[in-house]
Amino acid sequence: MADINPSTGLRSSTPRRSSRGLSPEGLRLEVNAESGRSIKKAIIPIAGLGTRFLPLSKVLPKELWPLVDKPVIQYIVEEAKAAGIEEILFVVSADKKVVLDYFKPSPKVEKVLKDRKKIVLLDELKKLQDLTDGLSIHSVFQKQPLGDGHAVLQAEKFAGNEPCAVFWGDDVVDSEVPCILQLAKVFKTCQKPVFALHRVPKDKIFAYGVVEAEKIANRLFKIKRIVEKPSIDKAPSDLAIVGKYILTPEVFEYLEKAKPSEKGEIIMAEVFDEMLKDGKVIYGYEFEGEWVECGNKQAWIESNIYFALKHPEFGPKVKKFLREIK
C-alpha cells in the first residue's frame, strides 16, 4: 500500500491476484455492451475531523470504531468488493493513515497467533486479507478539511474519464444486494449521476439533505432540487440522500469551478444543485435494505445494537441480556 503509482501520483497497493467480486445473488458488474461503461472504481473520503465524536475521535478515527466485531470502514469496503469494485481510493488526512494500515497484512501478529495455535483468530485475519485480495487500494491526502466536495475533488485524477462510486464512511446499508450495486444497475441504463435515497420520519428530516423529485419508475426518481436540512414545513419530500453515489466525470468539472461557501467549503449538495439549474439530469434510487447510520454517537450506539442482535454468535446472548435489564 505504500507504493507510488507513477501514472497517477497516488499511493497504491498491488492486488495479490486478479478477481472480481460478486454480489450475494451472483451478479457481476460487467461492461454494458451498449454504454461501454461500468463501475470499477470507488472513492471513500475519510479525511473529516469527526467532531461529532469528540473527544473519542482525537485518538482513534471514527472509521475504525467497531460495529460489533469489525470496524465501520470494513463494512464499506465489503460492500464495494461485493459490488465488483476493483480499485478504491481513500481520501485521507495525515491523522487517518492508520485506517490504511488496518487493511495491510500483519505478519508479526500472524506469527504470534501461529505459535500460540490461535487458529480461530488466524482465520479472522485471513478473512480480512481475502477482502482486500483482488482490490487495488490507493490513497491521496486532503491537506485541509474544506468540505465534502473538496474531498471528492481530490480524487479527480484517480477517476479519470470513468464513472465512480462514492461511499461516505458514516452510512452502512444492510441489504441482500449491495446498495452501490443497485445504483450501478440504474446507472447502466441512464448513464447519469445516481443518488441513494431513503425515506426518513418527518421529525428527523431536519438533519438530512432532502430531494424534490419526480417518480419515473418503481423506486426511481428524477431529482429536481436538493434542500439541505429543511424544517418539516419546508421539506419537499421525505426522501433523504444517503452517502452513496454514482458520479460521472461531468461532476468533477462542476467541482473544479465550484465557489466555496461562506465557511470556505465546497459542498457536494451545492454542486449538484448547480448541475440541476443548468439542466443536467440526476437520478435518485430508493434502495432496498436497511440504512444503518454511524454519523453521531447516538446513531453509532443504535447501529451496534442493530448488528449485535443480528449476529449469529452474539445475537441470542444480547437479546437475553436486554430482556434481563431492569
C-alpha positions, 0 to 999 in steps of 0.5 A: 500500500505504500507504493507510488503509482507513477501514472497517477501520483497516488499511493497504491497497493498491488492486488495479490491476484486478479478477481472480481467480486460478486454480489450475494445473488451472483451478479457481476458488474460487467461492461454494458455492451451498449454504454461501454461503461461500468463501475470499477472504481470507488472513492471513500473520503475519510479525511473529516475531523469527526467532531461529532465524536469528540473527544473519542475521535482525537485518538482513534478515527471514527472509521475504525470504531467497531460495529460489533466485531469489525470496524465501520470502514470494513463494512464499506469496503465489503460492500464495494468488493461485493459490488465488483469494485476493483480499485478504491481510493481513500481520501485521507488526512495525515491523522487517518493513515492508520485506517490504511494500515488496518487493511495491510497484512500483519505478519508479526501478529500472524506469527504470534497467533501461529505459535500460540495455535490461535487458529480461530483468530488466524482465520479472522485475519485471513478473512480480512486479507481475502477482502482486500485480495483482488482490490487495488487500494490507493490513497491521496491526502486532503491537506485541509478539511474544506468540505465534502466536495473538496474531498471528492475533488481530490480524487479527480485524477484517480477517476479519470474519464470513468464513472465512480462510486462514492461511499461516505464512511458514516452510512452502512446499508444492510441489504441482500444486494449491495446498495452501490450495486443497485445504483450501478444497475440504474446507472447502466441504463441512464448513464447519469449521476445516481443518488441513494435515497431513503425515506426518513420520519418527518421529525428527523428530516431536519438533519438530512439533505432532502430531494424534490423529485419526480417518480419515473419508475418503481423506486426511481426518481428524477431529482429536481432540487436538493434542500439541505436540512429543511424544517418539516414545513419546508421539506419537499419530500421525505426522501433523504440522500444517503452517502452513496453515489454514482458520479460521472466525470461531468461532476468533477468539472462542476467541482473544479469551478465550484465557489466555496461557501461562506465557511470556505467549503465546497459542498457536494449538495451545492454542486449538484444543485448547480448541475440541476439549474443548468439542466443536467439530469440526476437520478435518485434510487430508493434502495432496498435494505436497511440504512444503518447510520454511524454519523453521531454517537447516538446513531453509532450506539443504535447501529451496534445494537442493530448488528449485535442482535443480528449476529449469529454468535452474539445475537441470542446472548444480547437479546437475553441480556436486554430482556434481563435489564431492569 
